[in-house]
Amino acid sequence: MRELLKWEALKVWKKNSFWLFFVLIPIVSCALYTYNYYDSLAQIDLQKERLEEQLKAVQEDDHTEGSKVFEQETQKQLDSVTDPDDSAVLNDQLEYLDRVIQGTDYVTSLVMIGEENQIISTNILQLNRNRLDDMLQEKIAPQRPLTLALPQDYLANFTPNERESYYQLNYKDKNASGLLYVKNFFEHSWGFIFLIVVVFLLGGTVSNEHQKGHDHLAFMRLQGISFLKWSVAKHLVNWGYVLFLLVLWFVPMIVLSLFLGGIGQLNYPVMAYDVSDAAINYTWMTLGAYDLKALLLLTLMAWFLVECFTLEGVFIKKELQIWILSVGIILLGAVLPLHSFNLLSYVKIDQVVTGGLNLERLHDYYSFEKSVLLLISAIVGLSISSLYLLKRRAIR
């Protein structure tokens, strides 16, 4: 069995495309992380300059009660960017949110976002207050600048100008580093790119077995190799290469984060949604739980695709056709109507893990556990089907 596994692995190892991806994936991963890191530093410097100019202008203005309050809040916003003491920044924000929630403070840009002055509700302010309090108690370093986290459905009610203002304030979390950058990988749909890489690397592993001129299935029979052993080896090697690609993509970036920005903390809070027919509840999950679930879901989606083009390879001999069909399947998952039994919709990994997809449904709910069960069932079902069809082809 060991020699059979080695033989199957070498079939992929010897492909030029494998070495191309082997070189490019770590380079691209580290380049994107490095660009994100230095670009975020530049954005923070720009905000620092803007706040300093704003503070200077207010200090030179008449010292009315309103201008004094605005000066204090501008100074706090500047501190949230520049103050090295994380606990001090968190305490300042907690004190301010307490005053705003209790209605004893001047309404500022913290609770009025966008040109249309979208008011942030007390429930959202309290949600953020709970997050900051947990971060303070657990000594979690906040991302800078420290701003409000708004739920996905809440942002949907914003006008385009308000959303743009909010995203400019938050930089769409571009300043995330280390483990938080892994979250951004899924949040910005880079999982699509990973799945497409899997297709190009492994898409032809079965179709190539019975092409004219090198029928490996016939060669296997002549060598007396058990079809079941060959099939198991083929699946194990393909699944193993998926895990290898995951390591190739994420490990270099995580190592780089040790030198640029830090690896982060596993207990950092990430917003999630608990949706039922009765209500929508906003909650927080840990970054460690998010990353683990997202990576597992990405692995299962990749294995599901491996089984899809294994089945395709029974009927299609040309690798290019396999690539086109498989990429089409991935893109189809992005446009088909949402349904928890639509396995292709699980390419929206971030939305599945956080529960964000449930905000668009009325009675059909996604869950991480349900997605894992459905994908594993589909992988097993497709594996059995492809093995049966391949065996029939081998017998002929």
VENURQUI-V780799 format. One record per residue. N is the residue number from 1. PHI is phi in whole degrees, 0 to 359 (* if undefined). OMEGA is omega in radians with two decimals (* if undefined). Layout:
n->N phi->PHI omega->OMEGA
n->N phi->PHI omega->OMEGA
This chain:
n->1 phi->* omega->-3.13
n->2 phi->298 omega->3.14
n->3 phi->293 omega->3.12
n->4 phi->293 omega->3.08
n->5 phi->298 omega->3.12
n->6 phi->296 omega->3.14
n->7 phi->297 omega->3.14
n->8 phi->293 omega->3.14
n->9 phi->294 omega->-3.12
n->10 phi->293 omega->3.10
n->11 phi->300 omega->3.11
n->12 phi->279 omega->-3.08
n->13 phi->301 omega->-3.08
n->14 phi->277 omega->-3.13
n->15 phi->286 omega->3.10
n->16 phi->299 omega->-3.13
n->17 phi->296 omega->3.12
n->18 phi->297 omega->-3.11
n->19 phi->290 omega->3.06
n->20 phi->297 omega->3.12
n->21 phi->292 omega->3.14
n->22 phi->301 omega->3.14
n->23 phi->275 omega->-3.00
n->24 phi->286 omega->-3.03
n->25 phi->301 omega->3.11
n->26 phi->297 omega->3.14
n->27 phi->296 omega->-3.14
n->28 phi->296 omega->-3.13
n->29 phi->301 omega->-3.13
n->30 phi->290 omega->3.13
n->31 phi->294 omega->3.12
n->32 phi->296 omega->3.13
n->33 phi->296 omega->-3.12
n->34 phi->297 omega->3.11
n->35 phi->299 omega->3.13
n->36 phi->301 omega->-3.08
n->37 phi->295 omega->-3.08
n->38 phi->287 omega->3.07
n->39 phi->294 omega->3.11
n->40 phi->294 omega->3.08
n->41 phi->298 omega->3.11
n->42 phi->294 omega->3.12
n->43 phi->295 omega->3.12
n->44 phi->293 omega->3.08
n->45 phi->298 omega->3.11
n->46 phi->296 omega->3.12
n->47 phi->293 omega->3.10
n->48 phi->300 omega->3.12
n->49 phi->297 omega->-3.13
n->50 phi->296 omega->-3.14
n->51 phi->292 omega->3.11
n->52 phi->296 omega->3.08
n->53 phi->294 omega->3.12
n->54 phi->296 omega->3.13
n->55 phi->295 omega->3.13
n->56 phi->297 omega->3.13
n->57 phi->295 omega->3.13
n->58 phi->293 omega->-3.14
n->59 phi->295 omega->3.12
n->60 phi->276 omega->-3.11
n->61 phi->278 omega->3.08
n->62 phi->297 omega->-3.06
n->63 phi->273 omega->3.02
n->64 phi->279 omega->-3.12
n->65 phi->298 omega->3.13
n->66 phi->295 omega->-3.12
n->67 phi->289 omega->3.10
n->68 phi->294 omega->3.12
n->69 phi->296 omega->3.14
n->70 phi->296 omega->3.10
n->71 phi->296 omega->3.13
n->72 phi->297 omega->-3.11
n->73 phi->289 omega->3.07
n->74 phi->296 omega->3.10
n->75 phi->297 omega->3.12
n->76 phi->293 omega->3.09
n->77 phi->295 omega->3.10
n->78 phi->295 omega->3.11
n->79 phi->296 omega->-3.12
n->80 phi->294 omega->3.12
n->81 phi->265 omega->-2.95
n->82 phi->254 omega->-3.05
n->83 phi->294 omega->-3.12
n->84 phi->287 omega->-3.10
n->85 phi->274 omega->-3.10
n->86 phi->298 omega->-3.10
n->87 phi->295 omega->3.11
n->88 phi->294 omega->3.12
n->89 phi->297 omega->3.14
n->90 phi->296 omega->3.13
n->91 phi->297 omega->3.12
n->92 phi->299 omega->-3.13
n->93 phi->293 omega->3.12
n->94 phi->296 omega->3.12
n->95 phi->298 omega->-3.13
n->96 phi->293 omega->3.13
n->97 phi->297 omega->3.08
n->98 phi->300 omega->-3.13
n->99 phi->292 omega->-3.14
n->100 phi->293 omega->-3.13
n->101 phi->297 omega->-3.14
n->102 phi->281 omega->3.10
n->103 phi->75 omega->-3.10
n->104 phi->251 omega->-3.10
n->105 phi->233 omega->3.13
n->106 phi->292 omega->-3.14
n->107 phi->285 omega->-3.11
n->108 phi->239 omega->-3.12
n->109 phi->296 omega->3.11
n->110 phi->295 omega->-3.11
n->111 phi->247 omega->3.07
n->112 phi->232 omega->-3.04
n->113 phi->247 omega->3.03
n->114 phi->96 omega->-3.11
n->115 phi->294 omega->-3.13
n->116 phi->272 omega->3.10
n->117 phi->55 omega->3.07
n->118 phi->291 omega->-3.10
n->119 phi->279 omega->3.10
n->120 phi->272 omega->-3.04
n->121 phi->291 omega->3.12
n->122 phi->298 omega->3.13
n->123 phi->299 omega->3.13
n->124 phi->291 omega->3.09
n->125 phi->296 omega->3.13
n->126 phi->293 omega->3.08
n->127 phi->300 omega->3.11
n->128 phi->291 omega->3.11
n->129 phi->297 omega->3.12
n->130 phi->298 omega->3.11
n->131 phi->297 omega->-3.12
n->132 phi->296 omega->3.13
n->133 phi->295 omega->3.09
n->134 phi->297 omega->3.13
n->135 phi->296 omega->3.12
n->136 phi->293 omega->-3.11
n->137 phi->294 omega->-3.09
n->138 phi->265 omega->3.10
n->139 phi->56 omega->3.11
n->140 phi->265 omega->-3.14
n->141 phi->286 omega->-3.14
n->142 phi->282 omega->3.00
n->143 phi->288 omega->3.12
n->144 phi->254 omega->-0.13
n->145 phi->288 omega->-3.12
n->146 phi->278 omega->-3.08
n->147 phi->229 omega->3.13
n->148 phi->292 omega->2.98
n->149 phi->261 omega->-3.10
n->150 phi->251 omega->3.13
n->151 phi->297 omega->-3.08
n->152 phi->299 omega->-3.12
n->153 phi->288 omega->3.09
n->154 phi->291 omega->3.11
n->155 phi->295 omega->-3.12
n->156 phi->296 omega->3.13
n->157 phi->274 omega->3.14
n->158 phi->285 omega->2.97
n->159 phi->285 omega->3.10
n->160 phi->306 omega->3.13
n->161 phi->294 omega->3.14
n->162 phi->293 omega->3.12
n->163 phi->296 omega->3.13
n->164 phi->297 omega->3.11
n->165 phi->296 omega->3.13
n->166 phi->295 omega->-3.13
n->167 phi->293 omega->3.08
n->168 phi->295 omega->3.14
n->169 phi->293 omega->-3.08
n->170 phi->263 omega->-3.08
n->171 phi->56 omega->-3.08
n->172 phi->51 omega->3.11
n->173 phi->59 omega->-3.13
n->174 phi->294 omega->-3.10
n->175 phi->279 omega->3.13
n->176 phi->293 omega->-3.13
n->177 phi->231 omega->3.08
n->178 phi->59 omega->-3.09
n->179 phi->295 omega->3.08
n->180 phi->292 omega->3.09
n->181 phi->291 omega->3.04
n->182 phi->298 omega->3.07
n->183 phi->299 omega->3.13
n->184 phi->297 omega->3.08
n->185 phi->305 omega->-3.13
n->186 phi->279 omega->-3.11
n->187 phi->296 omega->-3.13
n->188 phi->263 omega->3.00
n->189 phi->64 omega->3.05
n->190 phi->290 omega->3.08
n->191 phi->301 omega->3.07
n->192 phi->302 omega->-3.11
n->193 phi->297 omega->3.13
n->194 phi->299 omega->-3.13
n->195 phi->296 omega->3.10
n->196 phi->293 omega->3.07
n->197 phi->299 omega->3.10
n->198 phi->301 omega->-3.14
n->199 phi->298 omega->-3.08
n->200 phi->292 omega->-3.12
n->201 phi->277 omega->-2.99
n->202 phi->247 omega->-3.02
n->203 phi->300 omega->-3.06
n->204 phi->258 omega->-3.03
n->205 phi->294 omega->3.13
n->206 phi->262 omega->-3.13
n->207 phi->300 omega->3.13
n->208 phi->290 omega->-3.08
n->209 phi->290 omega->-3.07
n->210 phi->232 omega->3.04
n->211 phi->282 omega->-3.14
n->212 phi->298 omega->3.09
n->213 phi->103 omega->3.07
n->214 phi->209 omega->-3.14
n->215 phi->280 omega->-3.09
n->216 phi->291 omega->3.12
n->217 phi->294 omega->3.09
n->218 phi->292 omega->3.12
n->219 phi->298 omega->3.13
n->220 phi->298 omega->3.13
n->221 phi->296 omega->-3.13
n->222 phi->296 omega->-3.13
n->223 phi->277 omega->-3.14
n->224 phi->73 omega->-3.14
n->225 phi->277 omega->3.11
n->226 phi->300 omega->3.14
n->227 phi->298 omega->-3.13
n->228 phi->296 omega->3.12
n->229 phi->297 omega->3.12
n->230 phi->298 omega->-3.12
n->231 phi->296 omega->3.12
n->232 phi->297 omega->3.12
n->233 phi->298 omega->3.13
n->234 phi->300 omega->-3.14
n->235 phi->293 omega->-3.13
n->236 phi->298 omega->3.13
n->237 phi->295 omega->3.12
n->238 phi->299 omega->3.11
n->239 phi->296 omega->3.12
n->240 phi->296 omega->3.12
n->241 phi->293 omega->3.05
n->242 phi->298 omega->3.11
n->243 phi->296 omega->3.12
n->244 phi->297 omega->3.11
n->245 phi->295 omega->3.08
n->246 phi->299 omega->3.11
n->247 phi->298 omega->-3.10
n->248 phi->297 omega->-3.11
n->249 phi->277 omega->-2.94
n->250 phi->265 omega->-3.05
n->251 phi->297 omega->3.11
n->252 phi->301 omega->3.13
n->253 phi->292 omega->3.12
n->254 phi->295 omega->3.09
n->255 phi->298 omega->3.13
n->256 phi->297 omega->-3.12
n->257 phi->295 omega->3.08
n->258 phi->297 omega->-3.12
n->259 phi->255 omega->-3.12
n->260 phi->234 omega->3.03
n->261 phi->93 omega->-3.14
n->262 phi->91 omega->-3.06
n->263 phi->281 omega->3.12
n->264 phi->90 omega->-3.07
n->265 phi->236 omega->-3.08
n->266 phi->293 omega->-3.10
n->267 phi->267 omega->3.09
n->268 phi->298 omega->-3.06
n->269 phi->283 omega->3.10
n->270 phi->236 omega->-3.09
n->271 phi->291 omega->3.09
n->272 phi->223 omega->-3.04
n->273 phi->233 omega->3.06
n->274 phi->251 omega->-2.99
n->275 phi->252 omega->3.04
n->276 phi->223 omega->3.12
n->277 phi->297 omega->-3.05
n->278 phi->276 omega->-3.01
n->279 phi->199 omega->3.00
n->280 phi->248 omega->3.12
n->281 phi->250 omega->3.09
n->282 phi->268 omega->-3.12
n->283 phi->216 omega->-3.14
n->284 phi->234 omega->3.00
n->285 phi->243 omega->-3.12
n->286 phi->283 omega->3.12
n->287 phi->299 omega->3.13
n->288 phi->299 omega->3.12
n->289 phi->294 omega->3.12
n->290 phi->299 omega->-3.09
n->291 phi->299 omega->-3.13
n->292 phi->297 omega->-3.14
n->293 phi->295 omega->-3.12
n->294 phi->295 omega->3.13
n->295 phi->294 omega->3.10
n->296 phi->295 omega->-3.14
n->297 phi->294 omega->3.09
n->298 phi->296 omega->3.11
n->299 phi->298 omega->-3.14
n->300 phi->294 omega->3.09
n->301 phi->296 omega->3.12
n->302 phi->294 omega->3.10
n->303 phi->296 omega->3.09
n->304 phi->299 omega->3.10
n->305 phi->295 omega->3.09
n->306 phi->303 omega->3.13
n->307 phi->290 omega->3.10
n->308 phi->297 omega->-3.11
n->309 phi->279 omega->2.92
n->310 phi->292 omega->3.10
n->311 phi->293 omega->3.08
n->312 phi->300 omega->-3.08
n->313 phi->294 omega->3.08
n->314 phi->293 omega->-3.03
n->315 phi->253 omega->-3.07
n->316 phi->246 omega->-3.08
n->317 phi->265 omega->-3.06
n->318 phi->270 omega->-3.08
n->319 phi->297 omega->3.14
n->320 phi->300 omega->3.12
n->321 phi->294 omega->3.08
n->322 phi->298 omega->3.14
n->323 phi->300 omega->-3.09
n->324 phi->298 omega->-3.12
n->325 phi->295 omega->-3.09
n->326 phi->291 omega->3.08
n->327 phi->297 omega->3.08
n->328 phi->299 omega->3.11
n->329 phi->297 omega->3.12
n->330 phi->298 omega->-3.13
n->331 phi->294 omega->3.11
n->332 phi->298 omega->3.13
n->333 phi->298 omega->-3.12
n->334 phi->277 omega->-3.04
n->335 phi->245 omega->3.13
n->336 phi->294 omega->3.09
n->337 phi->303 omega->-3.10
n->338 phi->289 omega->3.00
n->339 phi->197 omega->-3.06
n->340 phi->295 omega->3.08
n->341 phi->266 omega->3.01
n->342 phi->274 omega->-3.03
n->343 phi->297 omega->-3.12
n->344 phi->291 omega->3.13
n->345 phi->290 omega->3.14
n->346 phi->284 omega->2.98
n->347 phi->293 omega->3.07
n->348 phi->277 omega->-2.94
n->349 phi->298 omega->-3.13
n->350 phi->302 omega->-3.10
n->351 phi->290 omega->3.10
n->352 phi->289 omega->-3.07
n->353 phi->294 omega->-3.11
n->354 phi->278 omega->-3.06
n->355 phi->87 omega->-3.10
n->356 phi->298 omega->3.12
n->357 phi->296 omega->-3.12
n->358 phi->291 omega->3.10
n->359 phi->292 omega->-3.11
n->360 phi->260 omega->-3.11
n->361 phi->249 omega->3.11
n->362 phi->255 omega->-3.07
n->363 phi->229 omega->-3.11
n->364 phi->255 omega->-2.98
n->365 phi->250 omega->3.03
n->366 phi->274 omega->2.95
n->367 phi->210 omega->-3.13
n->368 phi->297 omega->-3.11
n->369 phi->298 omega->3.13
n->370 phi->295 omega->-3.14
n->371 phi->296 omega->3.12
n->372 phi->297 omega->-3.13
n->373 phi->297 omega->-3.12
n->374 phi->293 omega->-3.12
n->375 phi->293 omega->3.10
n->376 phi->297 omega->3.11
n->377 phi->298 omega->3.13
n->378 phi->294 omega->3.13
n->379 phi->298 omega->3.13
n->380 phi->296 omega->-3.13
n->381 phi->297 omega->3.12
n->382 phi->293 omega->3.12
n->383 phi->298 omega->-3.14
n->384 phi->296 omega->-3.13
n->385 phi->297 omega->-3.11
n->386 phi->293 omega->3.11
n->387 phi->297 omega->3.13
n->388 phi->297 omega->-3.11
n->389 phi->291 omega->3.11
n->390 phi->293 omega->3.11
n->391 phi->294 omega->3.10
n->392 phi->297 omega->3.11
n->393 phi->294 omega->3.14
n->394 phi->296 omega->3.14
n->395 phi->294 omega->3.10
n->396 phi->292 omega->*
